[in-house]
């Protein structure tokens, strides 16, 4: 088999496709099923060779299940390469490392069985080992140097946390990553200062105020009041998840985690954005958070953004992003205030047992506290 340079093509998209195509062809050669004849295998290999893009290769392999078991290896690494591309995770092949592989495996196998997790891990490692074994003389000494043997046990420890939350060092890394990250808009792929301001404020509402994404999306301009005397932002949440209204106060300008800069910068960029539109944005007349498409921000949009930010910040988690930020806020709030009833009101919970999860009192401690009163 011929050997190739690690970065075989001019860009990472084409390079990933090239290596997946080579790997899939190799697997099709060696993993033919008993009922497949030689002619069928030859035809499949030619089809793989002639595939021009990921979509074509995917369609070919979907139809090949009765000929070769290569599909099982292909589909897992197809998802891996697509994940790398969609998250802008790498610029060159050398950027693939242990953290990236573990982050992909963690996301793709969430709530899956141990055997599925093992199969994904083995398939990705096999793919990267194939690349290492088929490098040209120039790159022959290259190795991805992966260390994922303890990934599953580490992941199960992550899943056992009640609940997951960020420590202050991780919060600082996340906030720093927001400032460094280029939020790009539309097909132009140009950095957008408006989107940066929008996502920064949305994340800080969740992190510093414990707001749900649905509550942030429905915030109206009139719902924000700056109490200069007490240096707090008062956020009125109207009929949230449990159909109850509440007011959440957020430190405004004094302290480590304050929202003034993010809020004022967003208002400034929001004004510039609205002035640049050819037609007026009706939603903007009432609602605070407006996307660059003049819509309310969605949960899915924020989850996609946070995945990318966590990836860049080196934060590994099994929880959804906005829930994680809310959990983090609750954890920090309780740590400082030690008042579960106040936390219950702040988070807008109906049931105090829901709030208790955020205080990280495990079941054993709760039982001991009951025994103490017997």
QUIVEN-V702352 format. One record per pair of residues at least 24 apart in sequence whose C-alpha atoms are under 10 Angstrom apart, sorted by the first residue. I is the first residue (numbers start at 1). GAP is how many residues later the second one is. If there is no record, write none. Layout:
I&GAP, I&GAP
//
This chain:
1&25, 1&133, 2&132, 2&133, 2&134, 3&128, 3&129, 3&130, 3&131, 3&132, 3&133, 3&134, 3&136, 3&137, 4&127, 4&128, 4&129, 4&130, 4&131, 4&132, 4&133, 4&134, 4&135, 4&136, 5&126, 5&129, 5&130, 5&131, 5&132, 5&133, 5&134, 5&135, 6&86, 6&87, 6&88, 6&125, 6&126, 6&128, 6&129, 6&130, 6&132, 6&133, 6&134, 6&136, 7&84, 7&85, 7&86, 7&87, 7&128, 7&132, 8&85, 8&127, 8&128, 10&82, 11&80, 11&81, 11&82, 12&72, 12&73, 12&76, 12&78, 12&79, 12&80, 12&81, 13&40, 13&41, 13&68, 13&69, 13&71, 13&72, 13&75, 13&77, 13&78, 13&79, 14&38, 14&39, 14&40, 15&77, 15&78, 16&38, 16&62, 16&64, 16&65, 16&66, 16&68, 16&69, 16&76, 16&77, 17&34, 17&35, 17&36, 17&37, 17&40, 17&61, 17&64, 17&65, 18&31, 18&34, 18&35, 18&36, 19&62, 19&108, 19&109, 19&111, 19&112, 19&115, 20&34, 20&37, 20&54, 20&57, 20&58, 20&61, 20&107, 20&108, 20&110, 20&111, 21&27, 21&28, 21&29, 21&30, 21&31, 21&32, 21&33, 21&36, 21&53, 21&57, 22&26, 22&27, 22&105, 22&108, 22&109, 22&112, 23&47, 23&50, 23&51, 23&54, 23&103, 23&104, 23&105, 23&107, 23&108, 23&111, 24&24, 24&25, 24&33, 24&37, 24&46, 24&47, 24&49, 24&50, 24&51, 24&53, 24&54, 24&103, 25&24, 25&45, 25&49, 26&44, 26&104, 27&41, 27&42, 27&43, 27&44, 27&45, 27&46, 27&47, 27&100, 28&33, 28&36, 28&39, 28&40, 28&41, 28&42, 28&43, 28&45, 28&46, 29&39, 29&41, 30&38, 30&39, 30&40, 31&36, 31&37, 31&38, 31&39, 31&40, 32&32, 32&33, 32&34, 32&35, 32&36, 32&37, 32&38, 33&32, 33&33, 33&34, 33&35, 33&36, 33&37, 34&32, 34&33, 34&34, 35&31, 35&32, 35&33, 36&30, 36&31, 36&32, 37&30, 38&29, 40&24, 40&27, 40&28, 41&26, 41&27, 44&24, 54&24, 54&27, 54&28, 72&47, 72&48, 72&51, 73&46, 73&47, 73&49, 73&50, 73&51, 73&53, 73&54, 74&49, 74&50, 74&53, 75&45, 75&48, 76&32, 76&43, 76&44, 76&45, 76&46, 76&47, 76&48, 76&51, 77&43, 77&44, 77&46, 77&47, 77&48, 77&49, 77&50, 77&51, 78&46, 79&25, 79&29, 79&45, 80&24, 80&25, 80&28, 80&40, 80&43, 80&44, 80&47, 81&43, 83&24, 83&25, 86&218, 86&222, 87&217, 87&218, 87&220, 87&221, 87&222, 87&224, 87&225, 88&220, 88&223, 88&224, 89&219, 89&222, 89&223, 93&51, 94&48, 94&49, 94&50, 95&49, 96&32, 96&48, 96&49, 96&50, 97&46, 97&47, 97&48, 97&49, 97&50, 98&46, 98&47, 98&48, 98&49, 98&50, 98&53, 99&47, 99&48, 99&49, 99&212, 99&215, 99&216, 99&217, 100&46, 100&211, 100&212, 100&214, 100&216, 101&24, 101&45, 101&46, 101&47, 101&50, 102&44, 102&45, 102&46, 102&49, 102&50, 102&53, 102&214, 103&48, 103&204, 103&207, 103&208, 103&211, 103&212, 103&213, 103&214, 103&215, 104&207, 105&43, 105&46, 105&47, 105&50, 106&45, 106&46, 106&49, 106&210, 106&211, 106&212, 107&200, 107&209, 107&210, 107&211, 107&212, 107&213, 109&209, 110&45, 110&49, 110&208, 110&209, 111&48, 111&207, 114&38, 114&39, 114&42, 117&34, 117&35, 118&31, 118&33, 118&34, 121&27, 121&28, 121&30, 121&31, 122&26, 155&161, 155&162, 155&163, 156&162, 158&158, 158&159, 158&160, 158&161, 159&158, 159&159, 159&160, 161&157, 161&199, 161&201, 162&165, 162&195, 162&196, 162&197, 162&198, 162&199, 162&200, 163&156, 163&160, 163&161, 163&164, 163&165, 163&168, 163&194, 163&195, 163&196, 163&197, 164&153, 164&154, 164&155, 164&156, 164&159, 164&160, 164&161, 164&163, 164&164, 164&167, 164&194, 164&196, 165&152, 165&154, 165&158, 165&159, 165&160, 165&161, 165&162, 165&163, 165&164, 165&165, 165&166, 165&167, 165&193, 166&41, 166&149, 166&150, 166&151, 166&158, 166&159, 166&160, 166&161, 166&162, 166&163, 166&165, 166&166, 167&161, 167&164, 167&165, 168&160, 168&164, 170&140, 170&143, 170&144, 170&145, 171&36, 171&86, 171&142, 171&144, 171&154, 171&157, 172&85, 172&141, 173&136, 173&137, 173&139, 173&140, 173&141, 173&142, 174&29, 174&132, 174&135, 174&136, 174&137, 174&138, 174&139, 174&140, 174&141, 175&25, 175&28, 175&29, 175&134, 175&138, 176&133, 176&137, 177&131, 177&132, 177&133, 177&134, 177&135, 177&136, 177&137, 178&25, 178&128, 178&131, 178&132, 178&134, 178&135, 180&129, 180&132, 181&127, 181&128, 181&131, 181&132, 183&122, 185&107, 185&108, 186&106, 186&107, 192&77, 192&100, 193&72, 193&73, 193&76, 193&77, 193&80, 194&71, 194&72, 194&73, 194&74, 194&75, 194&76, 194&77, 194&78, 194&79, 194&97, 194&98, 195&71, 195&74, 195&75, 195&78, 195&95, 195&96, 195&97, 196&66, 196&69, 196&70, 196&73, 197&64, 197&65, 197&66, 197&67, 197&68, 197&69, 197&70, 197&71, 197&72, 197&73, 198&64, 198&65, 198&67, 198&68, 198&69, 198&71, 198&72, 198&90, 198&91, 198&92, 198&93, 198&94, 198&99, 199&63, 199&67, 199&90, 199&92, 199&98, 199&102, 199&103, 199&106, 199&107, 200&59, 200&61, 200&62, 200&63, 200&65, 200&66, 201&58, 201&59, 201&60, 201&61, 201&62, 201&63, 201&64, 201&65, 201&66, 201&88, 202&60, 202&61, 202&64, 202&87, 202&95, 202&100, 202&120, 203&59, 203&99, 203&103, 203&118, 203&119, 203&122, 203&123, 204&46, 204&53, 204&54, 204&55, 204&58, 204&59, 204&121, 204&125, 205&30, 205&43, 205&45, 205&54, 205&57, 205&58, 205&120, 205&121, 205&124, 206&116, 206&117, 206&118, 206&119, 206&120, 206&121, 206&122, 206&123, 206&124, 207&50, 207&115, 207&116, 207&117, 207&118, 207&119, 207&120, 207&121, 207&122, 207&123, 207&125, 208&40, 208&41, 208&42, 208&43, 208&49, 208&50, 208&51, 208&117, 208&118, 208&120, 208&121, 208&122, 208&124, 208&125, 209&24, 209&25, 209&26, 209&39, 209&40, 209&41, 209&42, 209&50, 209&116, 209&117, 209&120, 209&121, 209&124, 209&137, 209&138, 210&38, 210&40, 210&112, 210&113, 210&114, 210&115, 210&116, 210&117, 210&118, 210&119, 210&120, 210&121, 210&123, 210&133, 210&136, 210&137, 210&138, 211&24, 211&26, 211&29, 211&37, 211&111, 211&112, 211&114, 211&115, 211&118, 211&135, 211&136, 211&137, 212&28, 212&29, 212&87, 212&110, 212&111, 212&113, 212&114, 212&135, 212&136, 213&84, 213&85, 213&86, 213&87, 213&89, 213&90, 213&109, 213&110, 213&113, 214&26, 214&27, 214&82, 214&83, 214&84, 214&85, 215&24, 215&25, 215&26, 216&71, 216&72, 216&73, 216&80, 216&81, 216&82, 217&70, 217&71, 217&72, 217&73, 217&74, 217&78, 217&79, 217&80, 217&81, 217&82, 218&68, 218&69, 218&70, 218&71, 218&72, 218&78, 218&79, 219&67, 219&68, 219&69, 219&70, 219&77, 220&63, 220&64, 220&65, 220&66, 220&67, 220&68, 220&69, 221&63, 221&64, 221&65, 221&66, 221&67, 221&68, 222&64, 222&65, 222&66, 223&24, 223&63, 223&64, 223&65, 224&24, 224&25, 224&64, 225&24, 226&24, 226&26, 226&34, 227&24, 227&25, 228&24, 228&25, 231&27, 231&29, 232&26, 232&27, 232&28, 233&25, 233&26, 233&27, 233&30, 237&111, 239&109, 240&108, 240&109, 241&107, 241&108, 241&109, 242&106, 242&107, 242&108, 243&105, 243&107, 244&104, 244&105, 244&106, 245&103, 246&99, 246&100, 246&101, 246&102, 247&98, 247&99, 247&100, 247&101, 248&97, 248&98, 248&99, 248&100, 249&97, 326&32, 327&28, 327&30, 327&31, 327&32, 328&30, 329&29, 330&25, 330&27, 330&28, 330&29, 331&26, 331&27, 331&28, 331&29, 332&26, 332&27, 333&25, 333&26, 334&24, 334&25, 334&26, 335&24, 335&25
//
